[in-house]
Amino acid sequence: MTRYETVIGLEVHAQLKTRSKIFCSCSTQFGADPNENVCPVCSGMPGVLPVLNRKVVEYAAKMGLAIDCRINRTSIFARKNYFYPDLPKGYQTSQFEQPICEHGHVDIVTAKGPKRVGVTRIHMEEDAGKSIHSAHDNASYVDLNRSCVPLIEIVSEPDMRNAEEAVAYLKAIRSILVYLDICDGNMEEGSFRCDANVSVRPFGQEAFGTRAELKNLNSFKHVQKAIDFEVERQIDLVEDGEQVVQETRLFDANKGTTHSMRGKEEAHDYRYFPCPDLVPLVLQESWLDQWRSELPELPKAREQRFLSQYGLSSDAAEVLTSERDMAEYFEAAVAAFAEPKKIANWLMTDILRELNQTGGRAGDLLLTPQNLATLVRMVEEGAISAKSAKDILPELLLTGADPEELVKAKGLVQISDTSALAADIDAVLAENPKELADYRAGKTKLMGFFVGQIMRRTKGQANPAVVNQLLAEKLK
Amino acid sequence: MKISPEEVAKVARLARLDLTPEKIDQYAGQLDGILGYMDKLSELDTSSVEPMYTPVDQISVMRDDVVRKDFTREEILRNAPETDGAFFIVPRIV
């Protein structure tokens, strides 16, 4: 048993889904040609003035309301000073004292049970540009399209004690952002980024150990691996009587390790001060009332509703509500065919597997929820076998075809007609007199053999339930 | 001394200013005078006064989330130290 306790705090940067940038009217569109969405404000030309985007304030406040933050009626912007070519002004406009939201919390559940993680603050800020470095011609190429794209930074309390809790917290935050429709939550494209502050201390010690800040964690798996590696590394250092250095460390996804990015001596000194170009932001109560009334049903509430309204297992309720798309897909399918558990099973197995493989989302599926409902209904009504349904699912997902038509075209309609099946059963019994005699002599296990023969004879189209029933009668 | 030459050297380094030792001493003296004057102001009791972040009366100046494109890339890159027509090009930093 380890004698150390891990302490983790997380910083999430979420890119907001606004059309224009936070302080100018340039487009935020991803994938434009380099420097196409740039103006004098976001390229840091002298003499320009930033003007705050109203939507950014709304989105930041809504996130605060969703996680029970105190919303500061007055908040101010500050300059965070550092030099880097993709930060053309020489400072990032952010919030330092008086951020827009403070003191919220998120409830998570892990194997160890439920836990409440505190959120210290949420503040608004601008993103930096992007640079590409070329060793070949000894130059860096700067693209300012992303400069001034709006972000909120969500800072947690150092409340998490292992990587599993950290991942659960991140998933909860991401899910809420997506439900609020204020961030697309895409980790690979960088619209949902996370840094982890990790330290260890002997059990029982109150003071925190020296922390390292882990960066480059662009998937939940990386978060887990990077924290696990870092904890081991720090414990080894402490055990060997060495010091943990306060520093930024980059996660290397290929090696599964972290390495130092910059030491303490180079540690940044940002010299924050209030930004004189932006006037204080004072929120009116009427705006807050409006935003509060616009909050959608959030993941936790929806999960509870899925449990009570549809009688789903807690596992299914959690999985189906963690993505807003998936929850809406499920409810649309259930509206078309009211067998929630059956539909949940299809979504939780085959369809989730497909989405995991393609990296797609439920909202992008060509198979509409109504068509999935039709497929499930056909199985439940015995029109096709469950096996046939699974067999045609890949094609339905690929083409978005109507399941009823596809079943007809492929001749998969199940034989449930008792008189047709009775003839097949008689034929099979007549062809296998020895087995029939053995069965009658007490070898009842041969029931399975007969069912197999009948399925073969009908090319798998016989309804197994009807076959079983008819066969049992005949063998009496 | 309100500010030491070492602190002045540090602030200069953070601002990417390359100062000679003579300049560091000179600025330390000048900044010390300014900070001394601030201390004089601090003698007033301001505990009941809200900090002022701006002398401007306006609050909450905002714009709607509407996209506008007022400048071509060519115009923006005209201010680049060096460009290939698509990027700002600067000495390599990594």
Chai-1 contact restraints between the chains, C-beta under 6 A:
chainA,res_idxA,chainB,res_idxB,connection_type,confidence,min_distance_angstrom,max_distance_angstrom,comment,restraint_id
A,T18,B,D65,contact,1.0,0.0,6.0,A-B,restraint_1
A,R19,B,D65,contact,1.0,0.0,6.0,A-B,restraint_2
A,R19,B,V67,contact,1.0,0.0,6.0,A-B,restraint_3
A,S20,B,D65,contact,1.0,0.0,6.0,A-B,restraint_4
A,S20,B,V67,contact,1.0,0.0,6.0,A-B,restraint_5
A,S25,B,R68,contact,1.0,0.0,6.0,A-B,restraint_6
A,S27,B,V67,contact,1.0,0.0,6.0,A-B,restraint_7
A,P34,B,A86,contact,1.0,0.0,6.0,A-B,restraint_8
A,P34,B,F87,contact,1.0,0.0,6.0,A-B,restraint_9
A,N35,B,R73,contact,1.0,0.0,6.0,A-B,restraint_10
A,E36,B,R73,contact,1.0,0.0,6.0,A-B,restraint_11
A,V38,B,I76,contact,1.0,0.0,6.0,A-B,restraint_12
A,C39,B,D70,contact,1.0,0.0,6.0,A-B,restraint_13
A,C39,B,F71,contact,1.0,0.0,6.0,A-B,restraint_14
A,S43,B,I76,contact,1.0,0.0,6.0,A-B,restraint_15
A,V51,B,R63,contact,1.0,0.0,6.0,A-B,restraint_16
A,L52,B,M62,contact,1.0,0.0,6.0,A-B,restraint_17
A,N53,B,D65,contact,1.0,0.0,6.0,A-B,restraint_18
A,R54,B,M62,contact,1.0,0.0,6.0,A-B,restraint_19
A,R54,B,D64,contact,1.0,0.0,6.0,A-B,restraint_20
A,K55,B,D65,contact,1.0,0.0,6.0,A-B,restraint_21
A,I76,B,Y53,contact,1.0,0.0,6.0,A-B,restraint_22
A,F83,B,R16,contact,1.0,0.0,6.0,A-B,restraint_23
A,P85,B,V90,contact,1.0,0.0,6.0,A-B,restraint_24
A,P85,B,I93,contact,1.0,0.0,6.0,A-B,restraint_25
A,H133,B,R92,contact,1.0,0.0,6.0,A-B,restraint_26
A,H133,B,V94,contact,1.0,0.0,6.0,A-B,restraint_27
A,N138,B,R92,contact,1.0,0.0,6.0,A-B,restraint_28
A,A139,B,I89,contact,1.0,0.0,6.0,A-B,restraint_29
A,A139,B,R92,contact,1.0,0.0,6.0,A-B,restraint_30
A,S140,B,V90,contact,1.0,0.0,6.0,A-B,restraint_31
A,S140,B,R92,contact,1.0,0.0,6.0,A-B,restraint_32
A,S140,B,I93,contact,1.0,0.0,6.0,A-B,restraint_33
A,Y141,B,F87,contact,1.0,0.0,6.0,A-B,restraint_34
A,Y141,B,I89,contact,1.0,0.0,6.0,A-B,restraint_35
A,V142,B,F87,contact,1.0,0.0,6.0,A-B,restraint_36
A,V142,B,F88,contact,1.0,0.0,6.0,A-B,restraint_37
A,D143,B,F87,contact,1.0,0.0,6.0,A-B,restraint_38
A,D269,B,L14,contact,1.0,0.0,6.0,A-B,restraint_39
A,P274,B,Y53,contact,1.0,0.0,6.0,A-B,restraint_40
A,V279,B,T54,contact,1.0,0.0,6.0,A-B,restraint_41
A,V279,B,V56,contact,1.0,0.0,6.0,A-B,restraint_42
A,V279,B,Q58,contact,1.0,0.0,6.0,A-B,restraint_43
A,V279,B,I59,contact,1.0,0.0,6.0,A-B,restraint_44
A,V279,B,V61,contact,1.0,0.0,6.0,A-B,restraint_45
A,P280,B,Y53,contact,1.0,0.0,6.0,A-B,restraint_46
A,P280,B,I59,contact,1.0,0.0,6.0,A-B,restraint_47
A,L281,B,S60,contact,1.0,0.0,6.0,A-B,restraint_48
A,V282,B,I59,contact,1.0,0.0,6.0,A-B,restraint_49
A,V282,B,S60,contact,1.0,0.0,6.0,A-B,restraint_50
